[in-house]
Every structure is written in C-alpha cells, then in structure tokens.
Amino acid sequence: MTAEAAGIFRRTAIERSDQRIAWERTDQAFFAAGACHILAWVCRDFYPDRPMEMAGVRFAGDWQIFHVYAVWDGWAFDHSGWNPEPQLLTANTAFEGRPLERVTIAESLAEFCETHHSRMPDRYWRDPLPRARDYVSRYTPPWK
C-alpha cells in the first residue's frame, strides 16, 4: 500500500460527536483520523526489540499535531502500513495543500493525549488496543 494522507479519512461532524459511529468506520479510517496516536503507540509496543520513535505532523507554525505515526530507521507506520517516511510526509503535504512540519514526540501516550486533547484508550466506545494490535499484525515490517 502506498502512503495515503490522513486527511482523506477525516471524521464527519457526526463521527466526531458519536463514538459508536466513529468506531464503526473501517479500520483504516479509524486509525487515520481519530485513533492514529493509539496505533502509533501500539506499533512501538508491538516491536519492543526495535527502537521506534513517535512522530507527528502539524501545519507549519501551528502547535496542534493532527496525525501521529511510529518511525523506525526511516520507515513510518500509520494507517497506510509501512512506508518510507518522506513518502508519508509528501502525501500529507500534497493533500493539505500547505506546508507541514514533522515533530518528534517525546511524551508518553498519556502526556500526549492531555497536551493535544486526544483520547486515551479507555475513552473510546470500545477498547481500541486489540483492534490496533490486529491492524499492526497485518503489515510486514521493513526488516522482515
């Protein structure tokens, strides 16, 4: 799969207001918009022997991160699976039509959620962790 922009899957107003409806989207849509941070941290935990970094994308000059992904040795993992990180950044920049910045996330998941107004796993309609682990397991990592 080629990297796709997270914005393609932005939640509608009803998906933003109703967790059950948001939950019922396809896995890719769910993890592209609304639970990308959960997927990134699960990916890092899924491969404890790999030194993965958490990264995010925001509009240039903005503080709010709108997409989060895991990074290992130049490869990014998000809703599109494993792709070269430059490809992921290019896809998002092209879709958004304005400059983006890549930022390293050094916080824990809880700290990230608090700072960026994102949901912790226990704030979803159902537990997203098993769904995220299943999603990560579908993709062959670049080192295999």
C-alpha positions as YAML, in Angstrom:
chain: A
units: angstrom
residues:
- id: 1
  name: MET
  ca: [0.00, 0.00, 0.00]
- id: 2
  name: THR
  ca: [1.23, 3.49, -0.79]
- id: 3
  name: ALA
  ca: [1.12, 6.19, 1.87]
- id: 4
  name: GLU
  ca: [-2.21, 7.99, 1.92]
- id: 5
  name: ALA
  ca: [-2.92, 11.32, 3.59]
- id: 6
  name: ALA
  ca: [-4.70, 11.05, 6.92]
- id: 7
  name: GLY
  ca: [-6.97, 13.90, 5.87]
- id: 8
  name: ILE
  ca: [-8.69, 11.69, 3.30]
- id: 9
  name: PHE
  ca: [-10.33, 9.96, 6.25]
- id: 10
  name: ARG
  ca: [-11.25, 13.00, 8.39]
- id: 11
  name: ARG
  ca: [-14.22, 12.35, 10.61]
- id: 12
  name: THR
  ca: [-17.54, 13.95, 9.81]
- id: 13
  name: ALA
  ca: [-19.35, 16.03, 12.42]
- id: 14
  name: ILE
  ca: [-21.46, 13.03, 13.46]
- id: 15
  name: GLU
  ca: [-18.36, 10.80, 13.69]
- id: 16
  name: ARG
  ca: [-16.73, 13.41, 15.93]
- id: 17
  name: SER
  ca: [-19.74, 13.61, 18.21]
- id: 18
  name: ASP
  ca: [-20.72, 9.91, 18.39]
- id: 19
  name: GLN
  ca: [-18.02, 7.45, 19.46]
- id: 20
  name: ARG
  ca: [-20.04, 4.42, 18.32]
- id: 21
  name: ILE
  ca: [-20.37, 5.79, 14.79]
- id: 22
  name: ALA
  ca: [-16.66, 6.68, 14.76]
- id: 23
  name: TRP
  ca: [-15.85, 3.15, 15.93]
- id: 24
  name: GLU
  ca: [-17.85, 1.58, 13.11]
- id: 25
  name: ARG
  ca: [-15.69, 3.11, 10.37]
- id: 26
  name: THR
  ca: [-13.24, 0.88, 8.52]
- id: 27
  name: ASP
  ca: [-10.02, 0.10, 10.36]
- id: 28
  name: GLN
  ca: [-8.04, 2.32, 8.02]
- id: 29
  name: ALA
  ca: [-10.37, 5.29, 8.51]
- id: 30
  name: PHE
  ca: [-10.49, 4.73, 12.28]
- id: 31
  name: PHE
  ca: [-6.69, 4.70, 12.56]
- id: 32
  name: ALA
  ca: [-6.15, 7.53, 10.08]
- id: 33
  name: ALA
  ca: [-8.38, 10.01, 11.87]
- id: 34
  name: GLY
  ca: [-9.30, 9.74, 15.49]
- id: 35
  name: ALA
  ca: [-7.06, 6.94, 16.70]
- id: 36
  name: CYS
  ca: [-3.73, 7.39, 14.87]
- id: 37
  name: HIS
  ca: [-1.97, 8.05, 18.17]
- id: 38
  name: ILE
  ca: [-3.26, 4.76, 19.59]
- id: 39
  name: LEU
  ca: [-2.00, 2.89, 16.52]
- id: 40
  name: ALA
  ca: [1.44, 4.52, 16.73]
- id: 41
  name: TRP
  ca: [2.00, 3.61, 20.38]
- id: 42
  name: VAL
  ca: [0.69, 0.08, 19.83]
- id: 43
  name: CYS
  ca: [3.10, -0.32, 16.90]
- id: 44
  name: ARG
  ca: [6.02, 0.71, 19.10]
- id: 45
  name: ASP
  ca: [4.94, -1.72, 21.82]
- id: 46
  name: PHE
  ca: [4.34, -4.48, 19.24]
- id: 47
  name: TYR
  ca: [8.05, -4.44, 18.32]
- id: 48
  name: PRO
  ca: [9.86, -3.94, 21.64]
- id: 49
  name: ASP
  ca: [13.19, -5.01, 20.10]
- id: 50
  name: ARG
  ca: [13.13, -2.07, 17.65]
- id: 51
  name: PRO
  ca: [13.96, 1.48, 18.78]
- id: 52
  name: MET
  ca: [10.87, 3.23, 17.45]
- id: 53
  name: GLU
  ca: [10.27, 6.93, 17.64]
- id: 54
  name: MET
  ca: [6.88, 8.63, 17.80]
- id: 55
  name: ALA
  ca: [6.41, 11.43, 15.29]
- id: 56
  name: GLY
  ca: [3.62, 13.77, 14.36]
- id: 57
  name: VAL
  ca: [2.57, 16.13, 11.62]
- id: 58
  name: ARG
  ca: [1.22, 19.63, 12.11]
- id: 59
  name: PHE
  ca: [0.62, 22.66, 9.94]
- id: 60
  name: ALA
  ca: [3.76, 24.81, 9.76]
- id: 61
  name: GLY
  ca: [3.80, 27.23, 12.67]
- id: 62
  name: ASP
  ca: [0.92, 25.53, 14.48]
- id: 63
  name: TRP
  ca: [1.24, 23.72, 17.82]
- id: 64
  name: GLN
  ca: [-1.52, 21.12, 17.30]
- id: 65
  name: ILE
  ca: [-0.42, 17.77, 15.88]
- id: 66
  name: PHE
  ca: [-3.09, 16.30, 13.61]
- id: 67
  name: HIS
  ca: [-1.50, 12.96, 12.71]
- id: 68
  name: VAL
  ca: [0.77, 10.63, 14.68]
- id: 69
  name: TYR
  ca: [2.83, 7.68, 13.47]
- id: 70
  name: ALA
  ca: [5.68, 5.38, 14.54]
- id: 71
  name: VAL
  ca: [9.11, 5.64, 12.91]
- id: 72
  name: TRP
  ca: [11.89, 3.08, 12.62]
- id: 73
  name: ASP
  ca: [15.04, 3.61, 10.54]
- id: 74
  name: GLY
  ca: [13.37, 5.95, 8.04]
- id: 75
  name: TRP
  ca: [10.19, 3.90, 7.79]
- id: 76
  name: ALA
  ca: [6.87, 5.22, 9.06]
- id: 77
  name: PHE
  ca: [3.92, 3.14, 10.23]
- id: 78
  name: ASP
  ca: [0.41, 4.56, 10.21]
- id: 79
  name: HIS
  ca: [-3.00, 3.66, 8.75]
- id: 80
  name: SER
  ca: [-1.28, 3.07, 5.38]
- id: 81
  name: GLY
  ca: [1.07, 0.45, 6.81]
- id: 82
  name: TRP
  ca: [4.86, 0.76, 6.45]
- id: 83
  name: ASN
  ca: [6.10, 3.42, 4.04]
- id: 84
  name: PRO
  ca: [9.25, 5.49, 3.72]
- id: 85
  name: GLU
  ca: [8.70, 8.49, 5.99]
- id: 86
  name: PRO
  ca: [9.34, 11.04, 3.20]
- id: 87
  name: GLN
  ca: [6.53, 9.40, 1.19]
- id: 88
  name: LEU
  ca: [4.13, 9.74, 4.13]
- id: 89
  name: LEU
  ca: [5.04, 13.41, 4.60]
- id: 90
  name: THR
  ca: [4.71, 14.13, 0.88]
- id: 91
  name: ALA
  ca: [1.25, 12.52, 0.72]
- id: 92
  name: ASN
  ca: [0.01, 14.57, 3.66]
- id: 93
  name: THR
  ca: [1.51, 17.82, 2.38]
- id: 94
  name: ALA
  ca: [0.02, 17.33, -1.09]
- id: 95
  name: PHE
  ca: [-3.42, 16.59, 0.33]
- id: 96
  name: GLU
  ca: [-3.43, 19.51, 2.76]
- id: 97
  name: GLY
  ca: [-2.08, 21.93, 0.16]
- id: 98
  name: ARG
  ca: [0.03, 23.86, 2.62]
- id: 99
  name: PRO
  ca: [3.36, 23.39, 4.41]
- id: 100
  name: LEU
  ca: [3.57, 20.83, 7.19]
- id: 101
  name: GLU
  ca: [6.13, 20.19, 9.91]
- id: 102
  name: ARG
  ca: [7.27, 16.86, 11.24]
- id: 103
  name: VAL
  ca: [7.75, 16.82, 15.00]
- id: 104
  name: THR
  ca: [9.27, 14.25, 17.32]
- id: 105
  name: ILE
  ca: [7.00, 13.23, 20.17]
- id: 106
  name: ALA
  ca: [8.96, 12.51, 23.34]
- id: 107
  name: GLU
  ca: [5.96, 12.37, 25.66]
- id: 108
  name: SER
  ca: [4.16, 9.29, 26.94]
- id: 109
  name: LEU
  ca: [0.79, 8.43, 25.42]
- id: 110
  name: ALA
  ca: [-0.99, 9.90, 28.46]
- id: 111
  name: GLU
  ca: [1.00, 13.13, 28.27]
- id: 112
  name: PHE
  ca: [0.43, 13.40, 24.53]
- id: 113
  name: CYS
  ca: [-3.32, 12.91, 24.96]
- id: 114
  name: GLU
  ca: [-3.50, 15.56, 27.66]
- id: 115
  name: THR
  ca: [-1.47, 18.11, 25.71]
- id: 116
  name: HIS
  ca: [-3.17, 17.54, 22.36]
- id: 117
  name: HIS
  ca: [-6.73, 16.84, 23.51]
- id: 118
  name: SER
  ca: [-6.65, 13.26, 22.25]
- id: 119
  name: ARG
  ca: [-8.44, 10.28, 23.76]
- id: 120
  name: MET
  ca: [-6.79, 7.69, 25.93]
- id: 121
  name: PRO
  ca: [-7.79, 4.10, 25.08]
- id: 122
  name: ASP
  ca: [-10.38, 3.98, 27.87]
- id: 123
  name: ARG
  ca: [-12.23, 6.96, 26.37]
- id: 124
  name: TYR
  ca: [-13.28, 5.13, 23.16]
- id: 125
  name: TRP
  ca: [-16.59, 3.39, 22.60]
- id: 126
  name: ARG
  ca: [-14.73, 0.08, 22.87]
- id: 127
  name: ASP
  ca: [-11.14, -0.78, 23.70]
- id: 128
  name: PRO
  ca: [-9.07, 0.18, 20.61]
- id: 129
  name: LEU
  ca: [-5.93, -1.67, 21.74]
- id: 130
  name: PRO
  ca: [-6.87, -5.17, 20.45]
- id: 131
  name: ARG
  ca: [-8.07, -3.60, 17.19]
- id: 132
  name: ALA
  ca: [-4.76, -1.71, 16.85]
- id: 133
  name: ARG
  ca: [-2.67, -4.83, 17.61]
- id: 134
  name: ASP
  ca: [-4.60, -6.75, 14.96]
- id: 135
  name: TYR
  ca: [-4.08, -3.91, 12.46]
- id: 136
  name: VAL
  ca: [-0.32, -3.73, 13.10]
- id: 137
  name: SER
  ca: [-0.03, -7.52, 12.68]
- id: 138
  name: ARG
  ca: [-1.45, -7.31, 9.12]
- id: 139
  name: TYR
  ca: [1.60, -5.46, 7.80]
- id: 140
  name: THR
  ca: [5.03, -6.94, 7.21]
- id: 141
  name: PRO
  ca: [7.64, -4.66, 8.74]
- id: 142
  name: PRO
  ca: [10.54, -3.50, 6.53]
- id: 143
  name: TRP
  ca: [13.11, -5.58, 8.42]
- id: 144
  name: LYS
  ca: [11.45, -8.90, 7.51]
...
